[in-house]
Structure formats: C-alpha cells, structure tokens
C-alpha cells in the first residue's frame, strides 16, 4: 500500500497490523464505503512516507540511519545548482553530498554523474504537482579514502564554489586525476583563489566520521545525512528526487522551526537547516501515515482565548508554580473510556509523588449512542501505590458497587506475570448481592450475625491473587535464513551452579513453601514449548533464578540446529564470531519487568534442507492414557466440570488424564479436583498460557476464554502430549472416549462433530445454512466446538497453530467478526486447515438434534437454545437424567 516494507519479520508483522488498523479507521470514518472512493488503492497511496513506486531507498530497513560527517571543508565547498537563484527563504532546504573513492573508476564516474544531475536539479520538491514546495539546495563532493584526501584534488573540492562545477567535472574526466598538481588542475584561476586553496589542508575523511551508523561504503550519496548507496556509478534525477522526497517532511519542519531565528543567507542557511534536520531525524524514528503530534492542550488554550472562556471546567492544572526545569505532562482524555481508567492512577503518581506539572483537559463525547456502544462497561483499579509496604500491601479497592448487577472480576497484568487466584470465598465470575443476607463473604457462607441490622453490617468481599510464575518469552530466528524456525522445540531447565547438593525453597502463589533436595537435573526440564511462526515467538514459565534454555534434546531440532550468539543491527541478524555453547543459552530471571530474549540458531552443515519434524509419528507411554482438555469459569461451570470428569472416567476403558486450563479456576475447585482425581482414579494437571501482546486481544472474559480454547493448542501442553480430546465442561459422556482416541482422522489435524439439523423447530436459526457462511463453506459442514479431538503431532507439524493465529489476527480487526470465536475460527479456516467430521452421534445437543437421536448419543452437551433462555441447572436436571443414564447426575 505504498509503505516501505522492512526486512525483519517482527517489523513486517507490525507494519501489517498498523496498516489493517489504518484501513479499518478509514472505513469507520466513512472515507471508504461501498460507494467511494472509486479507487481504494489510490486512497491508500496517500500520506507522508507513502510512495507509488519501488526503489532501493524504500527497501532499506534502517529508515532512521544518519551519517554525521565531521570535516574541515569550508562554506566554499557548497555548489549552488545552475537552475537555482536565491531569493526569499525557501520552504525546505537540502545539503546533498556525494562521498566517493577517487582512486577507483566507479567513484570518479559517480562524482562526475552526480555533478551533472545536481546542476540540473529542480528547486521544486514533492510527490505530486499540488504538493510541490520551493526548496533551497546545495551540493558538494567529499573524497572517502586516504589517498583521495592527500591529493590536491581534495583541496579543490573543498573550494568547489570558487572553481565552478563545470571545471571540477572536467578535472574528474582527466586521466590520473590524483597525481595532478594544483597548477595542473587550476590553470587560469586568479592568484588569490590559488593561494587560498594552496593554504588549505584536507582532513582525512575516514577519521572524521562520527558514526551513528557504520559507513555504508566508499561511494554513496546523502541528503541531510540520509545515505543512499547506488549499485552503479549511474545516479539519476529520480534517485535524487526520491531522496529529497523522503527527507522533505523533516526539512519543512526544521525551516518552520528556525525561519524566525535565522536570516536567509544562501548556503549558510541551508546548511543550518540540514544540520537541524539530521539531529531531529537521529532523535526520532521515521514517520508513518499518522499526522505530526501536536500539543492538544495548547489548542485547548487557544480555543478558550478565542471564545472568551474563563475558568474552563473541563481543564485542570496542578504543580504549575514550580520554576525548575523538568518534564511537564499534558493530556486530553475522554473520561468515559478504558484508556482514562488505566491512566488515572499513573496521573496521581505524577501529581502527588513526583510533583510534576500536570495539565489535563477532559473531552467527553457529547452523544454516546445505544447500550451496545457504551464506551466503558467496567470498574477498573490500577494497583500502583508508592507508599505500600510488606505490612501494608497494595490493594485494589472497589466501593459503592451496584447491587443490582452480576459482576465479574478479571486481572489486567503484565505479559511476564502468571497471576492465579490464591484465596476466594465467592464466585468471582458471578459476584452478586443477596437482598436478604447481603454481599459479604460472611453472608455467602452463612456466617452473618443476625443481631446486627443489615445497614450496619460490613459488606466486604476479599479476593487474593498470587504470582505463580514469571514467564520467559522472546523471539527465535534462523541466523542463516533470517526467518523463524517455526516448530523448533525448546526446554527450560534450572541451571546447576554448584556440584554440591543444596536445598531449594520455592514459595507458591498461595504462600505455601516447598523445600526440595537440590537443583533439578538438566534432564528434567521445568517447562517446554515450541517456536511459533508468528514473529518467532516462544514463551516458557520460570521463576527468579538462572536457567538453561535448550533445544529439546530428543527432538528433530537438536539434530539440525546449533545455538549461536549474536544480535540484530539495522534489521539484519549479525552472528558473533566468539565461541558459544551450541546447545544452551543461559537466561537470568532477575526482576519482575520481563524482557524479550533473542535466540539465534543456525543449521548444521548437511542439514540445510532438513524438516523440523519426523515423517512418522513416535510412540510413547502417553498412547495408553487418554488426555482430555477442558476449561471452566465460575462455580456453576466448575460443578458441571466435575460431572463431566466423572462421566468420562467411568465410561473410559483406558486411564484418563485431565488437562484443565488454570487461569479462571477457583482455588477451592483446584484443591477439590485433586482430591476427586485420587478418589475416582484419574489424573489432573493444570496448564496455563499468557496471551502474547503482539496478538490482538479480547476485552470480554468469555471471548478471552474462547480464544484460549483454540489459539494456543500447539503450545499449551507439554511436547510429550501427542493427542488431546477437548470436552466442554457442561457435557456428559455416555460413550467410551477410547473409540474417539483411536479414530483415524484421515490426515486432518483435528476432528469436530458437524452441527445437527434434525430438530425442525430450530431450522430457521441455523445461521450456517445461508448468507455468508453458506457461500464461504462451499458445501463443507459447519462444526460445533463442544467436542473435538486434536492430533497434536500433526497439528504442530503442519503449523496449524500459526495458521489459526494468522487468520484470527486478520479477522479480529473487525470487532463484529468471529461472533463465536472458538467455533467460527476453525470453521472459517477449513479451506486452509481441513476438519475431519466425527460421526454425528458423538455429540447430541437438544437445541439442534431431535429427541429420536438422543438414545444413540455418546456425549450430551447443554448448549443454549436460540429460541429461549433456560437456566443451566434446570436444563441439566431435565436433560441428563432418566433411563438413558445409569447415574443421577
């Protein structure tokens, strides 16, 4: 869309995300609609830093690189193009330099060609006729090598304006120009000029460069410090014109900034502008399609003055009396937004603890709209209390909450923190007040002192959270190819820093203390994961300490790759030449902030084309255990989850291991689930994953849970888990899951049950039978997500997780898409990721399946009826009881 594409995968992904948001903003503002514009692409080719043709300048990933040449060339080195005549101060100014190696034919040709182009350059710069601005342009030529600066030609170039462009170009056309004396080069010039040039001594340019970046080469051109290295000595007018276009916004800003303070005196003024532009460009990144930032508070003050508004009730100022030089904070905020909720506690710290000058202007929307478009639907507390101590820990306190609403509690935490609930009496998914007994924890458990009147009782609900893990995350790239080795398996093990046996103390999220005999062996990884294709991302749970990050020892990746040391510079991967342990990277978790780790690997010789996955599936003891995945939130669904677990265990002919998503389970459930597992003869393991910041998030708790249900299946479980069956919490199993476990998925990574269509009363509610879904599916069935089986080996090998996340990232840009996220996503992606359709009797749902088919069903799901609402408990009592069930659930 006219934006220069960076070379790095992370930068490219970020650019795509920004462009999607830009297009969506044009749609929301009405600038793009079904009727206009005639050319959407033409509309996108607008804005600064947007270009309608390719050029090497645009493919350079280092858009902000600048070279500050320190030299002793005087002002006489500037040449004014023949087409330019200085009059009034220009709107933009450019110093264009050619740095050339005069010992080579390439450098001499480039210098001669450069002078020809610059002498004929127009003083009008811009992308289109309507955007042209008048520019002041001067140019000069620098020698880049030691022999060049020692030769008399360097003294001549330092006084180019006194000699003239034509004469210098003629000099460059002579043979052995470096060996020519000044008298040979300057025949016919006046004695004054000759003496001035003879008295000048060139400083070697190679020692006079202050490198904000490395010297890009011996032959290059630059405008206001922005370098361009042409591949050939032929440089064209279009090359220079594009270089000036790229620098135009900054140059215009510098002229606007300095025009009142500098008098226009030709080259000196232009040089001052060029130096300012170079400084500003070095301090700030490249511009995008967004407009320049403006001080909106200043605009508010201007409006107040124009409208004669005194004591504006929407503007507030604090700490303005200070006269010391310090940071000042100004903001314009809509108070009824989530952004305002999040920034308010930080503003209190700025105002009260740091005592910074603070100006805030409120800009609320005049009209909100209907209930669906209310900008804020939650109460928010940010725990940032500088005065907190161990005896007085920071808390999030909510008071005067409404008693006529059901509330849900959710944490908003840093990416590197794994926070779990450690203590809670009430259901934090359904916090509500009882009119008779009140809202407190005591009233919830029936421990209220009835002698105290209701209005005098303390209605206090307490919930405690604990930090269970600190996540280690980062990016991994193949140093040889520059792309992520997606599917590479990684493990994290505690580093044994001592050969002596020592004890370790680990404090759990609930405050429990565990003492172990000594460091975990490197053969027993603490956690494992694989590298995603999406920006090469990986994530592993850890704790404070020193860790070894390894390529999984028994994996295919351990045969193919070695770890290498290095980093990135100017968008390119640079591998260090110093020796490194090719099997381990040491990671130190030393604070709570978290930082992204860069892991570089390189293919071994002879393995350049090898696949990261074995062609055949491996067998293990896990094949004799049925792995069942499920998740739930709220006490009601936790009750259903226990029923599901019991029904699966009773009906299964193999041992069952449940993998339960921990993030939204209550502490009481986790404790009782372990006891229940021991009693009924199954295993329970809790898994968790942190939603990566680069993946578009969801705001509603239910949609977040749906996302966890489908988006991270490749990384949610230990790598040793080869297959998983997902069963909804509100589901009862009547059949043996071994049949589903052994089912041939016919090459598909997962199998889902198609939606029923046998209940005539709900046929009109089948959205998948018409409209968008009918045309998109092209005859393929629409499947229900309440039950599915996943071949994780196939899933990981085919990079299905990467595909689903990519499709999700694309579709979720529209908040109205993916209404049923966990279900719509795999169905939408069927053309990229095939779904094996399980037999219909593997899932019966009263809403869509007829009563006649219930007796053959192997699982029964309590899915919602589109025609009417029914409480889940009453639905369960009615549907999962009777002669079809051996037990009364």
N, C-alpha and C positions, 0 to 999 in steps of 0.2 A: 504493500500500500504506500509506496514511496518513502518508507522509512529505511535508513541504512541498517542492514542486518549484521549483528555482531557475530563473532566466530564461536564464542563459548556457548555450550548447551544451556547453562543457567541463565545467561544474559538473553539468549534467544527465547527461552520459555517465558521470561519476564516480559520481553517485548510483545510476545503474542498475547499475554494476559492483559497488558496495558492497551493493546490495540482493540481487543474484544470489548473492553470496558469503554473505550472511546467510541466505537461503533454503536454500542448499546446506549451511550449517553446521547448520541445524535438521534437515535430512534425515539428515546424518551422525550427529548426536547422538540420532536416533530420535524427536525431538519431532514430526516429520512423517513419517508412514508411510502404507502403503496402508489401514490401519485407522483411524488417528487423525491429527489431530483431525477432528471432524465438519465444521467449517468452517476450511479452511486460511486463508482471508482473515481470519477472525476472529482466528486465531493471529498473523497478521502485523500486525494492528492493536494490537500491544502494545509497551510500552516508552516511555521518555520521548521527547518530541519527536515523538510519533505521534498523529495526530488523525483522527477519523472523520467530519469534515465540512469543507467548503471555507469559507474566509474570506479576505478580502484580507490579513489579517495573515500568513497562511501562504504567500501567493504573493510576498511581499516577499523578494527575493533577498538583501537585506542583513540577515541574521538577527542579526548581532552589532553592528549600529549602535547607538550610545548617545549621548544628549544629556546633558551635564552642565551644568545651569543654575546659573550664578553670579548670586546675587541678594542682596538685603538683607532679604528677608522674615523676620520673627522666627518663633519657635515658635508664636505665637498665630495664625499663618495656617492651621495644620492644623485640619481639621474632622473630628471623630470621627462615623462613621455612627450614626444613632439606634439601629440594631439591635445595636450593639456595646457591651459592658461589659467593661472591662479587669479581668482577674483575674490568673490565672497567666500566665507568659511564654508566648507563642504558639509554634507550630512553624514559622511563616513570617511574614514582615512585608512590607507593601507601602505605599509612598507613591505615590498616584495623583494626577497633576497634569493639569489642563486649561489649555492655553495658548491664549488666544482673542483675537481682534481685536474689541474692544468698540465700534469705530467702524462695524462692519458688522452687519446684521441676522443674518447667518449666525453670527457669533461670539457674539452675545448669546443666540441660541436654543440654540447648542451649550452655553454655560455654564449656562443655566437647566436644560436637559435633563440635563446631566452631574450637577448637584447633586441632582436628583430620583432619578437612578439610583443614585448613590453613597450617598445617605441610606438607601436600602432594600437595599443590598448585603449579602449573607450573609457571615458570618465563617468559613464553611466553603468551602475551595477544593480542587478536584480534578476529575479527569475522570469518575470513577465513584464510586458511593456508598462502595465499600470503600476508595477512595483518598483520601477527603476528610480534610483536616487543618485544624486550627484556625489562623486567620491573624489577625494584627493589621493593621488597615487604617486609614489616614488619607488625607484628600484635601485639595486646595486648588485655587485658581484664580489663574492669572497673566494679566495683560494683556500682549499681544505687541507693540503698536505704541506709538510715541512719544506720540500724543495720549491713549492709554489710560493710560499711566503718569503723565502730567502731571495727569490729572483726579483729583478727590477719591475717586472710586470705587476707585482703586488703593490708597489708604491704608486704606480699609475692608476690601478683600480681604486686605490684609496682617495684619489682625486679625480674621479671619473667626470664630474660635472665641469671641471676646468678643461678637460681634454675633449670631451664630446663622445656621444655614443657611436657615431659613425667611425671615428678614428680608432676607438677601442675595438670595435668589431673588425676593422681592417687589421689591427695588430694580431688579433687572435687567428686570423687567416694566414699569417706568415709562418714559415717553417721554423722549427726550433725557437718558439717564442720565449721560452725560459732562458735561453742563452743570450738573448738580445740585451744590449746595454740601454740605459735611459736615452742616450743621444741617438741610438738607432731607432728606438721606439717613438721618441718625441721630436723628431726632426720638424723644425718650423714653428715650435711654440716659443713664447716670449721667455726672456731670461728670468723674469720674476716667477713665472709658473715653474720653470725648470728648477730654480733654486728651492722653491717651496717643496717640490716633490722630492728633490735630492736630500733634503734635510729630514725627511720622514723615514722612520724605520718601522716596518711591519712587525707586529707581534704574532708569533706562530698561532694560527687559529686552533690547532689541535690542543694547545694548552690553555686556550682562552674560553673554553666552553664550560659553563656551569650547568651540569647535566641534571635537569629534572627528569629526563629520559636519556637513554643511550643515544649516541649519534647514529642516525638512521642509515648512514652510508657516506661515501666520499663525494657523491653527486646527488644533490637534491635541491628542491625549491621550497620556499616557505613564505607565507603571508602572515604578518603579525605574529610570527613564532610558530604557526601551524605548518608542519612539514609535509611535503609530498615527494615521494621518490619515484620518478618516472622510470619505466622499464627500458626505454631507449633514449638516445640523446635528442629525439624529436619531441619537443613540447609545443602544444598547440594553444591557440587562443581559447578554445573551450576548456582546456585544463586550468589555465589561469582564471578564467571567468568562474568556473565552479569553485575553485579555491576561495575566491573572493566572496562568492555567494554564501559559502559555509560560514565565513567569518563576519558577514555583513551585520547580523543582529548585535553582536558584541561591539563591533566598531561603531554602529549607530548609537548604542547606549553610552559608550565612552565619550563620543562627541557631545552628546546631550549633557553628560555629566560635567565636562570640562570647558565647554564653549564660553561660559561666563568668566572663567578664571584664566584662560589662555588667549592671548592675541594671535590672530591668524597671520603667521609669517612663513607661509610656504612649507618647505621640508621640515623645519623645526617643529611646527605644529603637528604635522603628520607623524613625525617620529614620536612625539609625546603621546599621541593617541594610540599608536601601535604598542608602545610600552605599557600603557594602561590596559589595553585590550588583552595583552599577553598575561598580565598579572591577574586580571579578573578571570580569564579562562583557566589559569592554573589553580585558582582558588575554588572554582565551582565546576560542577560537571556539565556535560552537554545538555542543550535544551531539547525538549520534546515538543509535541503538539500543544502542550499546555501554555497558556499565556504567562508572561512575566508576573512574578509575585508583586503585589502592591501592598502597601500599608493601609489596610482597610479602616483601621481606627482613624488615621489621618483623613480618610474620605468622610468618615462619620463627622469629624470635627468641621470639615468644610461645609457639609450639608447643614449642620447646626448653625453655622455662621450665616449661610445664605438664607436660611429660613427663620433667622432670629429666634432660635430655640435656646432658652436658658434653663439650666438645671435639668438636662435631659434625664428622665427617669430610667432610661434603658442603658445609660453609660455609667460605669463605676470606676473609680480610681483609688489606688492605695499606694502608700510609701512614695509619694511624689515629691516629698520635701527633701529627700536626700540629694546632696550635691556631688557625691563621689561618682567616679566613672565606673559603671557596672552594667551588667546586662539589664535590659528592660523587656518586659513581656507585654505584648498587646495581642488581644484576640477578639474576634467577632464570633459569637456562638448562638445557635438556636437552642434555647434551654430545654425544649421538649424533644431531645434526641439522645440516643445511646452515647454518642460522642461526648455530649455535655456531661452525662453521668460519669464517664470514665475520667474526664479531665478535671472535674471539680475538686476531688481530694488532692490532686497534684497542685492545683492553684492555691489551695490552703497552705500547703508546704512552702510554696514560693513566697506567699504573702506573709505568713506568720513565723516560719522558721528561718528562711533565707532573707527575709525583709527586702525582697526585690521590688522595684517599681512595677506596678501591675495596672494595666488599663483593660477593661472588659466592656464590650458593647453587646447587648442582647439583641438578637434579630429573629424573633419568633415568626412563624408563619401566620398569616392573617386567617387563612382558611385551612382547616385540617382535612375535611372530607368525611367519608363514611367510616364505620368502625374498623373495616379491614385495612384502612390506610392510616390508622393512628400511629404516629411516628415512634411512640415509646409505649411499651407494654409490660415493663418490668421495673422492679425496685433494685437499685444497684448500690453496693458498698465496695469501696476500694480500700483494702487494708494497708494503709501507709501512715503509720503513727511513729514519728521520730522519737517520741518520749516513751515508747514501750520498753519494758524490762522483762526479765525472766519471771519476776514476781507479779508483774502487771502486763501480761502478754497482749499483743494486738488482737482486737476482735472486730468483727463486722456486726454492728448492732442495728436491728430494724425495729422501729417502734411505730405505734399507731397504724398498724397494717389493717386493711379492711377485713371485716369478719364475715362478709357475705360472698367471698370468693374462695375457690380452692387454689392454693399457691404451690408452686414447685421451686425447690432450691437447686441451684446449679452453680458450680465453681467456674471462674474465668481465670485461668492460671497460665504461667509461662510455659513455653513448649518443653523445657527441660525438666519440669516437675511432674512426678506421678503422685497426685494427691488422692487419697482414699478416705472415705468416712471411717472414723475410728470409734465414734460413740453417738448413738441417736436413739431416742425413745420412740419418737413419732415417725410416721411415714413422710419423708421429705419430698416425696413425689406427689403427695396429696395432703398438704397441710391445711387443716380446716378447723374452724371453731364449732364447738357443740353449744347450742343455745342454753342447755340445761346446766352443763358442768363447766364450760369454759374452754380455754385454748391452751392451757399449760401442759407440761409433761405429767404433772401430778394428776390432772383431770383425765389424761389419756389412759393412765394405768389404774385409775380409780382410787387414788390416794389423797383425795381432797378432804380438807377439814370442813365438814358441812356447817359447823357452827360459825364460820366466817362468812359474812354476806358476800354475794357474788361480786359486787362492785368494789370490795375491799381486797379481794384475792389478787395475788401477784400472778399474772398470766405470762409465765416465762417458758419459752421453749429453747432448749440448748442443743446444739449440734456441734460435734468436734470433728475436725479433719486432721489427718496426719500425713506427713511427707514420707511415702513408702520408698520411692526410688528417685534418683536423678538420672534422666535419660542422657545417654551419649548419642549424638547424632552428627551427621556430616554428609559429605559427598565423596564418591569414588569414581575415578576416571582411569581408563586405559591410557598410559602415558604414550604409547606408540601410535594409537589411533585417535586419541582426543575425545572419545565418547565413553559413556558409562559401560562397564562390563556387566550389564543387567543380568541378574540371576546368580552372580558370584556370592557364594555362601561365606558368611563371616561369623566368628565366635569371639566372645569376650570372656577372658579368664583373669582371676586375681593373680597379680604378679607376686611370685615368691621372692621377696627381697632378702631372705635370710635362710641359711641352711638349717639353723636351729629351730627346733619345734617351739612354737609360741601359741598363745591363745588369742582368739579374736572375739571381740564383743560387738554384736550387732543389735541396734535399737530399732524395733519395729514401729510402724505408723501409730499403733495403739499404745506405745510406751513400753511394750514388753521387751525384755532383754534376753538375748540368746548368746551363750558362750560356746564357741567351737574350739576343737583341739588345735587347729592351726590353719594355715593358708590352704585354700582349695587347690588341688593339683591342676596343672595346666591341661591335664587330660579330661578334666571335668569342667566344661565351660559353664560360666554363670548364666550366660544368655547367648542366643544366636539369632541370625536374621539373614536376609539376602539383599543385594543391591538392586534398587529399582531403576528402571529405565528413565523414569521421570527425574530429571536433574541429577541422576546418580545417587539418589538419597538412600541413606540407611539409618537405622535407629536401633539402639540397644539399651536396655535398662542396666544401671550400675548404681554405685554408691560412692561416697568420698573415698579416695584412695588411688593406688597405682594399679593400672590394668594392662593386660596384653591383648591387643586386637590382632586376631589371626585369621587367615584364610582357613576355613573349616578343613581340618587335617585329612579326613577321609572323603573329601568332595572332589569332583572333577576339577574345580578351580585350583586346588592345591597342586595338581599335576601341570596345569597350564601357566599359572601366573606366579611371579615373584613380586613382593612389595619393593618399591623404590622410594627414595627420598627426593623431595623436590617441592615445587610450588607453581604458582601461576604468575605470569607477568605480561601485561599488555594483552590479556586474553589468550595467551599461549601457555601450554604446560612446559615447564622447564625442569628437567631431571638433574639432580645433583650428582656430581661425579664421585663424591666421597662414599666410602663403603657403608653399607647398611645391612642390618639383619633382614634377609629377604623373606622371612617368614612371620615377623612380628613387628607391630608398631606399638610403642608404649604410649599410653594415654593416662594423664593425671587429672582426676576429678578433684578440683581444689576449691571450688566455690559454688554458689547457688545460681550463678548467672547463666552458665552453659555457653559453650561456643562451638561453632561448626568445625569439625575436624575434616581435613582434606587427606584422603587416602589415595595414593597413586600406585598402580600395579602395572606390570609390563609382562607381555607374553614371553615365555621361554623360547629359545631357538628351536625350530622344528614344530612348534605348536601354534604357528601364526593363524592357521585356519581352523583350529580345533573348536568343536562346540563345547559349551559350558555344561551340557547335560549328557548323561549316558543315554545310549539308544534304547536300552532295555530297563524296565523297572526293577528296582532292587527289592529283595525280600528281607523282612526283619520280624522280630517278635511282635511288633506292632500289628502285624497282619492277623494275630489271634485276639486282638482287642478291638471292639467297635468304638470308635471315637465319635462322640456326639457333642455338637456345639449348640449353645443356646444363650440367650440373654434376656434380662427382665429388668424392670424398674418399678418400684412401688411394692408395698406389702401384698396387695391383691395378686399381682402377677407373680410374686415370689411364691405365694401359695399354689398358684397354678403350675409353676415350675417344679415344685416338689412332686405334685401329682404326675406330671409328665415324666420326671426322672424315675418314679416308682413304676409307672406303667411300662417304660422302656426296659428297665431292669428285669421285671417279672416276665416279660414276653420274650426276651432275648435268650438265645441258646449259647451265646458267647459272652465273655466278660465285657462289661461296658465301662468306658471312662468318659466322664463328662468334662468338657472344657467350657467353663462359664465365664462370660465377659464381666470383669470385676467392677468396672468404673461406676456402675449405677446400682450395685447390690448393697443392701444394708449390712451393717456389722453383725446384727443378730442372725440374718439369713446365712452369712458365710460361716458363722460358728455352728449353726444347726445343720447346715448342709454337710459339713464334715462328719458330724455325729451320725447323720442319717445315712451317709455313704457306708460307714462302718457297719451299720445295722443291716442294711439291705444287700450288702455285698457288691458295691460298685466303687469306682474311684472318682474323685472330684479334683479338678485342677482349675485355678483361676488365671485367666490371661488378660492382658491389657495392652493397649497401644495408644500413643499420643497422636492426635490428628496433626499432620505436618502443617506448618504455617504457609507453605507455598501452595497447598491445595485449598481451593476455595471452601470456606467453612459454612456451616449452617447455624442458624440462630435458635430455632425451636428444638427443644430437647428430643422430641420424638423423631425429628428428621436427622438429628445427630446420631441417634441410636440406629436408625435405618442405614445411615452411612457406614457405621462400624460393622454392620451386618454383612456388607457386600464389598466394600472398597479395599479391605486390607487382609483378605483371606490368605494371600501368599506369604505374609509376614507376621500374622497374628499368632501362629502356632510354632512350636519348635520344629526345626527342619526334619527331625526324625518322624514326625507325623505325616504319613503318606496319603491318608484319606480321611475325610470328615463327613459326617451327616448332620445337617442343621435341622433342628426340630423346634418349632415355635413353643414358647412357654405355655400358651393356652391350648395345648394339643394333648390328646390322649392316644396312646399307641395300642392297637389291638393285634398287630402282626409282629412277626419276628424280624427285627432290623437286619439280621444276617442275610436275609434274602435281598434286601436293598444293598447291603455291603458287598455282596458277591456279584451284583448285576453288572453286565457288560454295557458300558456307556458308549460303545461303538465309536471310539475315537474322540468323543466330546469331553471337554474338561469337567463339565458338571451336568447333572440331570435334574430337571424340575418336573412337577406334575402340571399338565395343562389345566386351565380353568374349566370347571364343569359347565355344562349347558343343558342339563336335564330338568331343571326346575323352571317351568313355564312362567311362573308369576314374576320372575326377575329377568326374563329375557330382554326386556326393554332397558334394563340398567347395564347391560354388557357393553361398556364403552369401547372395548377392543373389537367389537363386531362391525364398527362403522367409523366414518370420519378418518382422522389422521392415522389411528392405529391400523385400521383395515388396509389402507394404502401402503403404510410402511412395512407391515409384516409380510405382505405379498403371499398370503396363503399359509404362512407359518403360524402355529398356535401361540396364544398368549398364555404364559405360565404363572402360577401362583407361587409366592416366595415363602410360604409357611413351612415347606419341607423341601430340602434339596440335598443331593449327595455330590461331593466335590472330590475328584481325583487330584489331590494336591501336587503330585509329581507332574502330571500332565498340565495342570494349571500353572505351575511355576515354569515348566519347560517352554510352554507356548506364550509365556509372558502375558497371561490373561489379566493379571492384576494391573499391569501397566496400561493395557488397552482400556480396561474399565475406568481407571482413573483419568485417562486422557479424554474418553467420551464424557465422563462426568464433568470434567473441568470445562468442556465445551458447552454442554447443555445447561449447567447450573448458572451460567452467566445470565440466563433468563430466569428470574425467581419464580415464574409461573410454570416452568417445566419440571419434569420428574415429580409429579404430584405424589406418587407412591415410590419414593426413591429406590428402596431396596428391591422393588418388583419391576418398576419401569426400566431401570438401567440395564439389567441383563436381557430383558425382552427387546429393548431398543437396539442393543448391540448384537442381536442374533446373526446379522449378516457378516459380522466380523468374528464373533465367538459363538460357535454352534451350541445349541442346547439339546441334550438328549431328553426326549419326552418319556417320563416314567409312566407306567401303567396307571390308568385313571383311578383304580381302587386304592392307590397308595395315599390319597388324600380326599376325604369327604368333608364338605362344608355345607351346612344346611342352607346357606344363602343362595348357593348356585347348583347344588346337587339334589336330586329328587329323593324322597323318602324310600323309594323302592331299591335304591342302590346302597343304602346305609348298611345293610347286613353284610355286604361283601367288603366293606371298607377296612383298611388296615391301620389308618390313622383318622382321627376325627378332630377337626380344627374349629375353634369357637370364633370364626370370623364374623365381622359385623354385617348386619343385614342392611342393604341400601334403602329398603322401604321404611324401616322404623328402627328406633333405638331401643335396646333392651339391656338392662344391667347384666354384666358378665356373670355374676354369681347366679342369678336366676336362670340365665341361659345355660350355665354349666349344669345346674340341678335338673334341668329339663332334658338336655341333650345327651349327657354322658352318664345316664342311669337307665336301668331297665334290663330286659332279658339279654341284650347283646353284651352285657358286661358282667364279668364274674365278681367284680367288687362294686361297692357303692362308693364312688369317689366323693 
